[in-house]
Amino acid sequence: MKKAKPKSEARTLLDVCLPFERPIVELEKTIAGLKEHSKDGIDLSGEIKSVEKKLEKVQKEIFANLTPWQRVQVARHPLRPYTLDYIHHFVEDFVEIHGDRLFKDDKAIICGFGMIGKEKICVIGHQKGRNTKENLLRMFGSAHPEGYRKAIRVMKLAEKFNIPIICFIDTPGAFPGIGAEERGQAEAIAYNLREMAGLEIPIVVVVIGEGGSGGALGIGVGDKIFVMENAYYSVISPEGCAAILWKDNARSPEAAEALKLTAEDLLKLGVIDGVIKEPLGGAHRDFETTANTLKETILESLVEIRKNPKKDIPKKRYEKFRNMGIFDEK
């Protein structure tokens, strides 16, 4: 099967950069310019090697000290891989399933079946767009109730045929519009939480970008939960938190710090099972390496989950979530 890279709408890393990435991009432009001049027969190999060495040093310095707010920005990078990019890369013979059989098909959530090597799997994941047209179609990855109902319908089909489920989370949150509320947004998410807790098949959940609120949790109840190094998982977006607490979006960086939403913080708090490392500079700078690491993590997790008897899987999953957090009883 031909491997596909994330669509970029002809945009490159030199065209799209985050504020703190500018020193990196400037050095990359310098290297590109030197290589272009080399085509004229001028030997600039020494200069190129020197700038490449400086580039690596600057990258390490910047990405070793990212703030939580900067991690959020990387998670939202317009060239970051999405669910369909990973599916195209390592899921063979993928067949997408559409519709919730109640209202319509929600394009913000991808559902289907395929193969990872010899492993049959069910894939559920949020999907964003690469341009305005695609984002309007997919609602920026924010699902409606029919998206969550489609997801649980496909999950139950997977359980019927004993096929493990892989969930890719990448959403700022469930769609907040009036229509979504009228059709039972909260009930759809709550129903998924209950039903996913009882499925007698392995479920591996990976936050590949944004993991916002109940929109993320609606497909996020699993036996193994991972967050990619530059992704985030939070009860609310930093902007939403800043707007509620201080009525000032400018304090979003402060909110990101307080929310403890980075993969490292979540692992310390026991909310997740592991952090999936990304190449230097983020997943968008080396998609193939990122996809291969993700694939290995998924396959290793399925082997580990299957060490438990099938009937014990839901019990252990339920206990996993019940043990999160600290509370007092009086």
C-alpha positions in Angstrom: 0.0 0.0 0.0 1.3 3.4 -0.9 2.1 5.5 2.2 0.6 9.0 2.3 2.0 12.0 4.0 -0.2 14.7 5.6 -1.8 17.1 3.0 -0.3 20.5 3.3 -2.2 22.5 0.7 1.3 23.3 -0.9 2.3 24.9 2.4 5.6 24.0 3.9 7.3 24.3 7.2 9.0 27.5 5.8 5.6 29.0 5.1 3.9 28.1 8.4 5.7 28.6 11.7 4.8 29.4 15.3 6.2 32.5 17.0 8.9 30.6 19.0 9.8 28.6 15.8 11.0 31.7 13.9 14.7 31.3 14.8 14.5 27.7 13.5 12.7 28.7 10.3 15.2 31.5 9.6 18.1 29.0 9.8 16.2 26.6 7.5 15.7 29.4 5.0 19.4 30.1 5.1 20.2 26.4 4.5 17.7 26.3 1.6 19.3 29.4 0.1 22.8 28.0 0.3 21.7 24.7 -1.3 20.1 26.6 -4.1 23.4 28.5 -4.8 25.2 25.2 -4.7 23.4 24.2 -7.9 25.4 26.9 -9.7 28.6 24.9 -9.1 29.7 26.8 -6.0 30.9 24.6 -3.2 29.1 25.7 0.0 29.1 22.4 1.8 31.2 23.8 4.7 28.8 26.7 5.2 25.8 24.4 5.0 27.2 22.0 7.5 27.9 24.8 9.9 24.4 26.2 9.7 22.9 22.7 10.0 24.9 22.2 13.2 23.6 25.6 14.6 20.1 24.6 13.6 20.2 21.4 15.5 21.5 23.2 18.6 18.7 25.9 18.4 16.0 23.3 17.9 17.2 21.3 21.0 17.3 24.5 23.1 13.8 25.7 22.1 12.0 22.3 22.3 13.6 21.2 25.5 12.1 24.2 27.3 8.6 24.6 25.8 6.0 26.2 28.1 2.6 24.5 28.4 1.1 27.2 26.2 3.7 26.6 23.6 2.9 22.9 23.7 -0.7 23.8 23.0 0.4 25.8 20.0 2.4 22.8 18.7 -0.7 20.6 19.2 -2.6 23.0 16.9 0.0 23.4 14.3 -1.7 23.5 10.9 0.7 20.9 9.4 0.4 18.5 12.3 -0.7 14.9 11.3 -4.4 14.1 11.7 -6.3 10.9 12.1 -6.6 10.2 8.4 -2.9 10.8 7.9 -2.1 8.0 10.4 -4.7 5.7 8.9 -3.3 6.2 5.4 0.2 5.5 6.7 -0.2 2.3 8.6 -3.8 1.0 8.4 -4.2 -1.2 5.4 -7.5 -2.0 3.7 -9.3 0.7 5.7 -13.1 0.8 5.1 -14.9 3.8 6.6 -18.3 3.4 8.2 -20.7 6.3 7.9 -23.8 7.6 9.8 -25.4 7.1 13.2 -28.7 5.6 11.7 -30.6 8.4 13.5 -29.7 11.7 12.0 -26.7 11.9 9.6 -23.0 11.3 9.1 -20.7 13.5 11.2 -17.5 14.3 9.2 -15.7 15.4 12.4 -15.3 11.8 13.5 -13.8 9.0 11.3 -14.9 5.4 12.0 -13.9 2.3 10.2 -12.1 -1.1 10.1 -8.7 -2.1 8.7 -5.5 -4.0 9.4 -2.3 -3.1 11.1 0.0 -5.8 9.8 -1.9 -9.0 10.7 -4.0 -7.3 13.3 -7.6 -6.5 12.6 -8.6 -3.2 14.2 -11.4 -0.7 14.5 -10.3 3.0 14.2 -12.3 5.9 15.7 -10.8 9.4 15.5 -11.5 13.1 15.3 -10.6 14.7 12.0 -9.8 18.3 11.3 -9.4 20.0 7.9 -6.4 21.5 6.1 -8.2 24.5 4.7 -11.3 26.6 5.3 -13.5 24.3 3.1 -12.4 21.1 4.9 -12.7 22.7 8.3 -16.3 23.8 7.7 -17.0 20.2 6.5 -15.4 18.7 9.6 -16.3 21.5 12.0 -12.6 21.9 13.0 -12.8 18.4 14.6 -15.6 19.3 16.9 -18.2 16.5 16.7 -22.0 16.7 17.0 -24.1 14.2 18.9 -24.5 12.1 15.7 -20.7 11.8 15.6 -20.5 10.2 19.1 -23.5 8.0 18.3 -21.8 6.9 15.1 -18.6 6.1 17.2 -20.4 4.0 19.8 -22.4 2.2 17.0 -19.1 1.2 15.3 -17.5 0.3 18.6 -20.3 -2.2 19.4 -19.9 -3.7 16.0 -16.2 -4.2 16.7 -17.1 -5.9 20.0 -19.5 -8.2 18.2 -16.6 -9.5 16.0 -13.9 -9.3 18.8 -11.9 -6.5 17.1 -9.8 -4.1 19.3 -10.5 -0.4 19.1 -8.0 2.4 18.5 -9.2 5.9 19.3 -7.3 9.0 18.1 -8.3 12.2 20.0 -7.8 15.6 18.3 -10.5 18.1 19.1 -10.8 21.5 20.9 -14.1 20.2 22.3 -17.6 18.9 21.3 -19.5 21.3 18.9 -21.1 23.9 21.1 -23.9 25.0 18.8 -27.7 25.1 19.5 -28.5 22.3 17.1 -26.0 20.0 18.9 -27.5 20.8 22.3 -31.0 20.3 20.9 -30.0 16.8 19.6 -28.6 15.8 23.0 -24.8 16.5 23.0 -24.3 15.9 26.7 -26.4 12.7 26.7 -24.5 11.3 23.7 -21.2 11.8 25.4 -22.4 10.5 28.7 -23.8 7.4 27.0 -20.5 6.7 25.3 -18.7 6.9 28.6 -20.9 4.3 30.1 -20.9 2.0 27.1 -17.2 2.2 26.4 -16.5 1.3 30.1 -18.3 -2.0 29.5 -16.9 -3.1 26.1 -15.2 -6.5 26.4 -12.5 -5.8 23.9 -9.1 -3.9 24.2 -9.3 -0.1 23.7 -6.2 2.0 23.1 -6.6 5.8 23.2 -4.1 8.2 21.9 -4.3 12.0 22.1 -2.6 13.0 18.9 -3.2 16.8 19.1 -5.9 18.6 21.1 -7.7 16.8 23.8 -10.4 19.2 24.8 -13.1 18.5 27.5 -16.0 16.1 27.0 -15.5 16.2 23.3 -12.3 14.3 23.8 -13.6 12.0 26.6 -16.5 11.0 24.4 -14.2 8.5 22.6 -11.5 8.5 25.4 -12.4 5.6 27.8 -9.7 3.0 27.2 -7.5 0.4 28.8 -4.3 2.3 27.7 -4.3 6.0 27.3 -1.4 7.8 25.7 -0.7 11.5 25.0 1.8 12.5 22.3 4.7 14.6 23.6 3.4 17.9 22.1 -0.3 17.2 22.5 -2.5 18.3 25.4 -5.5 16.8 27.3 -7.6 19.1 29.5 -11.0 19.7 31.0 -11.2 23.0 29.0 -9.1 24.9 26.5 -6.7 27.5 28.0 -8.7 30.3 26.3 -11.9 29.0 27.7 -10.4 28.8 31.2 -8.9 32.3 31.0 -12.3 33.7 29.8 -14.2 32.1 32.7 -11.7 32.8 35.5 -10.3 36.2 34.4 -12.5 37.3 31.5 -9.3 37.9 29.6 -8.0 35.7 26.7 -4.6 37.3 27.1 -4.1 35.1 30.2 -4.4 31.9 28.3 -0.7 31.0 28.9 -1.3 31.4 32.6 -4.3 29.1 32.3 -2.3 26.5 30.4 0.2 26.4 33.2 -2.5 26.0 35.9 -4.4 23.3 34.0 -1.5 20.8 34.0 -2.5 19.8 30.5 0.9 18.6 29.1 1.7 14.9 28.6 4.4 15.1 31.3 2.0 16.6 33.9 -0.7 14.1 33.1 1.7 11.2 33.5 2.7 12.5 36.9 -0.9 12.8 37.9 -1.7 9.3 36.8 -4.3 10.3 34.3 -2.5 8.6 31.4 -0.4 5.5 30.9 2.4 6.9 28.8 3.9 9.7 26.7 4.6 9.0 23.0 7.8 10.8 22.0 7.9 13.0 19.0 10.9 13.8 16.7 12.8 17.0 17.5 10.6 19.9 16.4 7.3 18.0 16.6 5.3 15.4 14.7 4.8 17.8 11.8 8.6 17.9 11.1 9.0 14.1 10.8 5.7 12.4 10.1 7.0 9.0 9.1 9.0 8.6 12.3 6.1 9.7 14.4 3.7 7.3 12.6 6.0 4.4 13.1 6.4 5.1 16.8 2.6 5.4 17.2 2.1 2.1 15.4 4.6 0.3 17.6 3.0 1.7 20.7 -0.5 0.6 19.6 0.6 -3.0 18.8 2.6 -3.3 22.1 -0.4 -2.1 24.1 -2.8 -4.6 22.5 -0.4 -7.4 23.5 -0.3 -6.2 27.1 -4.1 -5.7 27.4 -4.7 -9.2 26.0 -2.7 -10.7 28.9 -5.9 -10.2 30.9 -8.9 -12.6 30.5 -11.5 -11.1 28.2 -14.1 -10.9 31.0 -11.7 -8.9 33.2 -11.0 -6.2 30.7 -14.1 -4.0 31.5 -13.5 -4.4 35.2 -9.9 -3.3 35.0 -10.9 -0.4 32.7 -13.6 0.8 35.2 -11.2 0.6 38.1 -8.6 2.5 36.2 -10.9 5.5 35.9 -12.4 5.2 39.4 -8.9 5.4 40.8 -8.1 8.7 39.2 -8.0 11.8 41.4 -8.0 12.4 45.1 -11.0 13.1 47.3 -12.1 13.0 50.9 -15.2 11.3 52.4 -16.7 12.8 55.6 
